[in-house]
Structures are given as C-alpha cells and as structure tokens.
Amino acid sequence: MEVLPLIITVSLALVAGIAAVFIWAVRSDQFEDLEGPAWRMLQDDDSRPPAEGPDEQSPTSPAQPRPHSAAATPQRDTGKDRSD
C-alpha cells in the first residue's frame, strides 16, 4: 500500500504527457489529411527517370559480382592447429 501514491503519481504524469502530445499533434495539423498519402502512393509518377536496364548497369551495381580475395574471405577456426 505504500507504493500506491507513487503509482498514481506516475500514471497521472503519463496521462498528462500523452494528452500534451495529442494536443500538439492536433494543433500542428498532423491529422489534417489522412487519405492523401495513401492516394499519392497509387498515383503514377512519370517524372522519375526510367530504371537502368541490364545492359546499362553502373560499375558499382550490386548485380555485378565483387572480386574475391583471400584477405576478404573470413577464415573459420577449426581448432586443428591448436596445441593443447
């Protein structure tokens, strides 16, 4: 029962914080246009350049394999060279 005033105080502070965030969101028009972003996602955007084809890949394209080297390949410790 000694913790009851602490729990009530913490819960009231939490409710006040949530209420302050909600009031800020309403006043800064965060809920003004709820459907606009959903419709914008479905609209065609013809202003972007076309994607590069497979013949026109840039030199740093992830589709091209990187050269392998012994230094880049991590070696696993098999425990065979231990002298215990």
RARA-V324125 format. One record per residue. N is the residue number from 1. RES is the residue in one small letter. PSI is psi in radians with two decimals (* if undefined). Layout:
N;RES;PSI + N;RES;PSI
This chain:
1;m;-0.28 + 2;e;-0.37 + 3;v;-0.20 + 4;l;-0.81 + 5;p;-0.61 + 6;l;-0.75 + 7;i;-0.73 + 8;i;-0.74 + 9;t;-0.77 + 10;v;-0.72 + 11;s;-0.68 + 12;l;-0.67 + 13;a;-0.69 + 14;l;-0.76 + 15;v;-0.71 + 16;a;-0.69 + 17;g;-0.76 + 18;i;-0.72 + 19;a;-0.69 + 20;a;-0.71 + 21;v;-0.71 + 22;f;-0.76 + 23;i;-0.71 + 24;w;-0.74 + 25;a;-0.69 + 26;v;-0.74 + 27;r;-0.46 + 28;s;0.31 + 29;d;0.67 + 30;q;-0.39 + 31;f;0.34 + 32;e;-0.90 + 33;d;1.67 + 34;l;-0.46 + 35;e;-0.27 + 36;g;-0.88 + 37;p;-0.59 + 38;a;-0.71 + 39;w;-0.62 + 40;r;-0.55 + 41;m;-0.54 + 42;l;-0.28 + 43;q;2.56 + 44;d;2.42 + 45;d;1.65 + 46;d;-0.02 + 47;s;-0.26 + 48;r;2.55 + 49;p;2.67 + 50;p;2.68 + 51;a;2.64 + 52;e;2.45 + 53;g;3.08 + 54;p;-0.38 + 55;d;-0.31 + 56;e;0.72 + 57;q;2.51 + 58;s;2.78 + 59;p;-0.39 + 60;t;0.33 + 61;s;2.43 + 62;p;-0.20 + 63;a;-0.40 + 64;q;2.36 + 65;p;2.49 + 66;r;2.57 + 67;p;2.46 + 68;h;2.48 + 69;s;2.77 + 70;a;-0.54 + 71;a;-0.53 + 72;a;-0.31 + 73;t;2.09 + 74;p;2.44 + 75;q;2.37 + 76;r;2.53 + 77;d;1.89 + 78;t;-0.30 + 79;g;0.08 + 80;k;-0.50 + 81;d;0.28 + 82;r;2.51 + 83;s;1.18 + 84;d;*
